[in-house]
Amino acid sequence: MHVGFIGLGNVGGKLAGSVIRNGLPLTVLDLDKSAAQPLLDQGALFGDSAKQMAADCDLVITCLPSPAASAAVLESDGGILSGVTPGTVWAEMSTTDESEVLRLGAKVQAAGGYAVDCPVSGGCHRAATGNIAIFAGCDRKTFDLMLPVLTKMGRRVLHTGELGSASKLKVMTNYLATANLLSLCEALTTCKASGLDLATTYEAIRISSGNSFVHETESQVILNGSRNINFTMDLVLKDIGLFQAMAEQHGVPLEINPLMIDIIKDGAARYGQREWSPNIIRRLEDSCGLKVVADGFPADIIDDEPEEPGYEIRPKSA
């Protein structure tokens, strides 16, 4: 299967790297051609346009920073929709909202193509090694068509149901990750203020019921001081905003998420929309006159697990 990949940012570039590393023909496209250079050096082609990629590739993946960006890549002159032919698969790997996936997916399907939303979860470090998790929302026929490619980019692949279901689950997981991050900021700052050793605090959380994936990754770059998790405050706001909209659409009166939105908005106003999201801890550091750092922690998180062949995860009910 010839794969086209549009959007080579922090996540997209790494996912595209897994495609070519695992031997699939790849054409890429990004507004910044320099972002494509490492892939071109490995044998990828640079696309003339999204339209041409849709016409030439069996599968076209978009991995972009916002729903508006995805809509533009599909619907603009020279966009994906103008090049879709019967059998073309469009896969949306951005974190986006269900209604946009359904709207754009319907247009792809009307042109004879297939549509799937397949966002990823697990961090940039796992995207780089092909060990990331992938959700896939589509009919079973499309999922079976996509699975050989998805298992080249990720380790655990979950068929979530119909088109749009994966996007809903993705914003839910990002809501939970944000809740984890903010509670860890409070925990680490409080322990620092109380005189506890932060390296010991980290281990106490790690081996206890308080542990989480977010702790094992983001707490480390917080304590290092780099705060670099390759994810920015504006992207957090987008994701928890999408989760808020989903809850409101279905009449769920959330209490925690609106507070988190206010906290992240305040952090973005103080430190910048493009500030790394773990630096939200600075709100507490500044208030308390503390610096929550410790020796021995890495500036960047690297996946030290060997790449493994991907496989489908089946829910217990199946």
Buried (B, 14 or more C-beta within 10 A) or exposed (E): BBBBBBBBBBBBBBBBBBBBBBEBBBBBBBEEEEBBBBBBEEEBBEBEBBBBBBBBBBBBBBBBBBBEBBBEBBBBEEBBBBBBEEEBBBBBBBBBBBBBBBBBBEBBBEBEBBBBBBBBBBBBBBBBBBBBBBBBBBBEEBBEBBBEBBBBBBBBBBBBBEBBBBBBBBBBBBBBBBBBBBBBBEBBBBBBEEEEEBEEBBEBBBEEEEEBBBBEBBBBBBBBBBBBBBBBBBBBBBBBBBBBBBBEEEEEEBEEBEEBBEBBBEBBEBBEEEBBBBBBBBBBBEEEEBEBBBEEBEEEBEBEEEBEEBEBBEEEEE
